[in-house]
Amino acid sequence: MIDATVKTKSGQIMADLKKENFEVREDGVAQKIQIFSRDELPLQVALVLDLSDSIGPFLGPLRDAATSTLAALKPEDEVALFTFATEAELSVPLTKDKTTIAAQFNTFKAGGATNINDGIFNAAEYLLKEAPNGRRVIILISDDVGTDAGGQGTHDILTETMAADVAVYNLKIPGYNPPSVLFNATLIKGLVDIRKVVEQTGGEIFDVKDVANLNAMFAALIQRIKTRYTLGYYTSANGATGKPHKLDVRLSSSFGKKGRDYIILAKSGFYLRP
């Protein structure tokens, strides 16, 4: 199963495509698309919330944004909440009650380092185990200034997110970081390359420049994950489960050239599961 977002070169969503408009290649070989839908399969979403020192002033606006935007998900969609500062942990397991997620924001206090690595890794590991048959999405809510590399590096995170077939989205918020913190962050080895993870899993970065735009950007992100196409085919891949297989999703030649005339956001590979 592959989730894909299709945009024009100018960034407009192409929302009326049909199955015959798509082409899928696995390791360079064309595949027959057997399943095609848009926002019909349930979503399993893991919110991964930064609770480090720099995020404290933004918890109130984030709570308000989560309250309104999560309500736009379908009743059958499920949401889990992970938090991270120095340590990452599951705060709310997958639930269809989105109000529970938003209400939890009221109990949080910010403080500690910024261990983004373990936040993403733990969420991907959890979704792989608890939601093996759903459309899995991670939404990282952070200023993206890591100050603690945790126990997982970028390679491990990429492997885990690809194994979980999860798309990573990033709601990048303007945290409060003194110049000394920003400088020290450049010296820390092993910090996750967020942009690389987002690109290879077929997600997007929504950059909130001003907290006044937070609600609109959060709503746009939720709408984006709801308008992804789902393409399914039966793989002929075999061999060791640890070997990654390459994927290429594009439109038929009548739409022009991928990357020049249109943009497709979709995962670039997958791992066979045991």
Secondary structure, DSSP 8 states (H G I E B T S, - for coil): -EEEEEEETTS-B-----GGGEEEEETTEEE---EEEES-S-EEEEEEEE-SGGGGGGHHHHHHHHHHHGGGS-TT-EEEEEEESSSEEEEEEEES-HHHHHHHGGG----S---HHHHHHHHHHHHHHH-TTSEEEEEEEE-------TT--HHHHHHHHHHTTEEEEEEE------HHHHHHHTT-TT---HHHHHHHHT--EEE-SSGGGHHHHHHHHHHHHHT-EEEE------S-TTSEEEEEEEE-GGG--BTTTEEEEE-SEEE---
